[in-house]
């Protein structure tokens, strides 16, 4: 590891960035260096501009991916190198306004039922039943499960926000049954088949990897016959939408999801079938009857 890379990592950690954000930002700088075959601290602003144009015009990466890259480069040049370049302010990706993919309740359970590995199936059930992000579900600790109050304690969610979410009784029973198969004192979902091989009850095995769970979910989607382009995060979108359709106030859903802004949660009002159906009669009344 170069001294420059180490310095950036230290700067990020001093400011409390999450591990995944640190990895993404450092990777963005590394890709810039590989593109120009030069150390990033020796590049000019014009070279940075050329790279950003390459990403948008040649590779055509998504606006969300471009935002991550731009944020990583901005941190490196402004915080680590103390440079102020206008291109970092001028380059702003166009915001995409895409509605999330949502599964119906029947589709959710068809997909989960098609997951063959019990640990993956219970993990995906928990992610849906509690509206968790992928890494929040995988990194659950045994101590995070408050069975007496039927709650999950989510530590260091997105933005460093802690929250507690309701844990349905059926999901709790599933977690208990799974834990009896491994009895790991730390992880709710310890990963099998690690090298060197370790028993599942050993805390050193670590949690299930995100790519493994994603692959299992995508395979289950295909085998279930669901034709939507769903991934694990779709379960979180579906959770929020189903709660809204059931009449749960949007402010409560915002709290459960850990959203810092109500506008983020409000997107689910655009995808709920029940709300659209409720508007159908008033819309029909706008037109005179034939």
N, C-alpha and C positions, 0 to 999 in steps of 0.2 A: 504494500500500500504506500503510495506516495505521501509526502508530507502535506501537499496541498489537499489531497483527498481526505486525509485524516483531519486537517484543520476544518474543512467544511462539515464533516460529520460531527466534530466537537461543537461547532457553532450551532448546528441544528439541534443537538441534544441540549445545549445550554438554554435554548429557547423552548424546550419542551415538546418538540415535534415527535409524533408517533414513529415507531420503527418502520412501518410501511411507507410513511411519507419520506423518511430519511432515505430509504432505499430508492424510492422513485426519483427524488431530487438528485441524488448522487448519480443515478443511472442516466438522467437527462444530460448532465454535464459530461459524463463519459462518452455518450453517443455523439455529442458535439465535437469532442476531441478526436474521436475516430473519423468523423466525417472530414475534418480538415487535416488529419494526420499531424496534429501539433498539440502541445500542452494548452489547455483552455486559458491560462493566464497570459499567454503570448498572442492570443487572437485579437484582431481589431474589431471595432463595432461593425464595420462593413462585412467582415466575415461572419459575424453573428447574424446579421441581416440576411445574408445569402443562405445561411442554414435554415432560418425560420421560413424563408420563401420556399426552400426545397421541401419542407414539411407540408406546407399548405398547397403548393402548386404541383409538386411531383408525387409525393407520397399521399397527399390528400388525407391526412389523419383527421380524426373526428375532433370537434371543438373541445370536448372534454379532455381528450388526450393532449391536445395542443395546450390547454390551460395548465395541465400538470407540468409539461415540459417548460413552458414559459415561467411558471412559478419557481421551478427548480433553478433555471438559469438566472432569474432575477435574484434569488437568494444568493447564489454563488457570487455574482458580480457586484451586487450592492452590499451584501453583508460580509462575505468573506474577503473580497478584494477591494471593497469600498470604492467602487466605480459607479458613476451615474451615467447611464447611456439612454438616450432618448428612444432608441428602438424598442427598449423594454416597455416603455409607456405607450408607444405607437402601435405595437403589435397586440391587437386584441381580437380574439376569436369571436366569430358570430355566434351568439347564443342560440342553441337549438331548443325548440319547444316541442319535444316529443312526449306523447303520453306513454306511461309505462304499460308493459304487457301485464295483464291480470288473468289469473286462472279462476274459473268458477270453483265453488266448494267441491263439486263432484270431480272436477279435473285435478284439484290438489290431491285428493285422496286416491284417485286412480294412479297418479304419478308416484306417490309415496308407497303405495302398495306394490308397485313394480320394482322397488329397490330391493335387491336381494340380500345385501349385507346388513345384518341387524343393527350394528352400530351406526351405519350411515342412515338407515331408516329412522332410528330414534332421533338422531341429530337433526335430520330434515324436519321431522315432526315437531321438534322443539323450536326450530327456527320459525316455522309457520305459526305454531300455537302462541308464540311470544313475540312475534314481529322482529326477530333479531337480524342483524347483519351477519354475513358469512363468518367473519372472524370472531364476532361476539359469541356465536354458537359453538364454534370449534374450540375456543379458548375458555369455555366454562370450567370453573373449578368446583370441586365437590362442596366447598364452603359457600359457594354462591347460591346454592339451592336452599332456600328457606322453606322446608317442608311444612313447618308448623303454621306459617302464615300464607303458604301457597304463593310464594314470590320467587323471582329470580333477581339477584343483584348483579347488574351489569356494570363492570368497572372499566373506566377509561374508554368509553365509547367514542364515537367520532366527535372531535373537538374537545376531547378529554372530559366529557360529561358522564357522570355516574347516574344511574337511574335504577328503579325497581319496577318490574313488570309482572302482571299476574301470571301465574303458572296454573293452567287447567289441571284438574285432578287426574284426568286420563294421561296427560303428558307426564305428570309426576310419577304415576305408576310405571310408565314406560322407562323413565330414568332409573327408578329403583331396580326394576328387573334387569336392565342393562348393567347397572353397577355391580350387581351380584355376580355377574359373569367375569368381572375383572378385578373388582375391589381395589382399584387404584386410589390411594389416599389423596391425590391431588387433582387429577384430570377426570372430568366426566366422560370424555371421549378420547381415551388413550389410543395412540396409533399402533396397529399390529405390524408385523413383518419389517421392523427396523433392523439395520445392521450396525454393529453386531446384534444378534437376537437377544431380546430382553423379555422377561415375563411382563404381561400387561399390568400387573400390580406394582411394577417398579415406576416411581415418579419420573425417572430419567427417560422414559420412552417418549415423552412429549405427546402433544395432541395430534389428531388426524390432520393431514395436510389439506389445504384448500383445493388444490388441483384434483386430488383424489375424490373429494366430495362432489366437486363440479362435474367430473366425468361420470360419476355414478348417477347424478341427477339427470344429466343430458341423455344418458342411455335409457334411464327409466322413462323419460318423456317420450322417446321414440317407441319404446316397447308398450307404453300405455295407449298409444294411438292418438295422443294429444298433438295437434298440428301447430300449435303456437310456438314461437321462438322464445322459449322460457329458459331461464337459468336459476340458480339458487336464490338470487336477490328477488326474483319474481314472487317467491313465497312471502317476502316482506311486503311487497306491493299488494299482494292478494289479501294478506292479513288486514292491512289498513282499509282496503276497499270493503271487505266483508264486515268489519266493525262499523264502518260508516253506513253501510246498507242496513245494519241491524239497529241503527238509531243511536249509537254511541256518539256523544258530542265530539266535534273535531278537536276541541281543546284537550280533551282526555287522550285522544289518539295521538296528538302531537306529543304529549308527555310520555306516552308509552314508547313511541318511536325515537324519542330523544332529539326531536327537531328543535333547533333554536329559534326558528321563525315559523309562524303559522302559515305563511305563504307557501312554504315547502310542503306542508301537509295538505294544503288546499287543492293540490293537483288531483287528489283522489276524488274530489267532487265531480271531476270531468269524466270519470270512468265508471261510476257506479250505475249499474243497470236500474236499480230501484228508483234512484233520483231521476233518471231519464224517463222512466215509465210514468212517474208521478207528474211530470211536466207535459205528458202527451195530451191529456184532455184539455188543459188550458191552452195549449198550442192549437188544438183543433178548433177551439172556440173562437180563435182569431178570424177564422174564415166563416162566411155565411153558409148556412146549410143549403144543399141543393134542393 
